[in-house]
């Protein structure tokens, strides 16, 4: 199971994008699930062990306030365009946790293209 965290300013647009990524993953024949920040915090992944990908959405504060350090490790983090200015801070924290991260493709995000964001995430998660 791959775990992707999508973050934005408050969690609303990351929720929309996460839903689109899950739908696209299922269209491509993968099993997928959408989880919330609390699921990550309390390690509620056990019922999703059979999934190919689990997408968690939430605010970037989950990363920039270092709260992610006590959470289950995710395989990658994608940062939405509206909080691009916080990327360097998030990257520093995530690099310390050995979690790859990237800014989301702005055009794909604006158009809510789950297919492009899924591809970007899977590329980021490759060893």
N, C-alpha and C positions, 0 to 999 in steps of 0.2 A: 504494500500500500504506500503510495506517494501522498505526502501531505503538503498542500500549498496554502499559504496565507496571503490573502489579498487585502491590502490596507488603503484607506482613504482618510479624509478628514474626520468624519464622525461615524462612518459605518454604513451610510445609506447607499452611496453609489458603489461601494465595494460589494454590498449585498446584491445589487442588480447585476454587476459583472460576474460575481461568483455564481449566481443562478445561470447566467448564460454559459459560463465555462462548464458547469455540470451538465447542462442540456447538450452542449456540443460533444462532451466526452461520451455521453450516452449515445448520441447519433453516430459516433465513430466506433461504437461497439464496446466501449469500456463501461465498467460499473463505476458509479460515482455517487458521492454524497455531499451535501452542503451542511456545514456545521457552523456554530456560532462561537464567539470568543469564550464563553463560559465552558463550552465543550472542550476547548483547547486547555483552558486553565485547569479543569478538573479531570483531564485525561479520559474523556468519554469516547474513545476510539474503538473500544473492544467490540462493540456491535457492528463495526464497519471494517473489521479485519479482512473481509472477503472482497472489499472494494479495490479497484485499481487506483483510484484517486479520490482523496477527500479534500474538499476546498473549504477553507475557513475564511470568513470575512470579518473585518473589524476596523477600528480606528488605528491610525498610525501610532497613537499614544501607547498602544500595547507594546510597541517596539522601542520607541524613543524614551520612554520612562523606565526602560530596562525590566519591565514586568515580565517580558518574555523569558527571562533567564530562569524563572522557576517553572516554566511550562514544559510540556512535552516538546521535544525537538521537531520542528517542521523541516521539510526538505528544501523549501524555497519560499521567498517572500517577493511579491510584486507590489510596487508602490504606484498608486494612481497619480495622474498628472497634476491634480489640484494640490497635492502635498509634495511635489517634486523638490520644493525648497528645503524639505526636511530629509531628503534622501541621504545626504552625506552623513548626517547624524545617525540615521538608521543603519546605514552601511557599516559604520564604525562598530556599532553594537553587534550587528549580525556577523561581521567578520570575526569578532571575538568569540562568537558562539559557533563558528564554522558553518554558517547558514548562508548560502548564496542568495543574492538579492539583485533586483534590477528595477529600473523605472519601466512602467508599462508603456507600450506603444501608444502615443497620444491619440493618433487618428483612430486606431482600433478601439481604444477606450471610449472616445467620443461617440463612435458609431455602435458601441456595445457589441463588438465582434468577438464573441466567445471563442470562435475558431482560431483567430489569430493569437489571442491571449493564451489559450490552451497550448498552442504550439510553442509560444515563447516560454511558458512555464515548463513544459516538458524538456525543452532544450536546456533551460537553466538547471534542471534537476539531474541531468545526465552526469555521471561521474567523470 
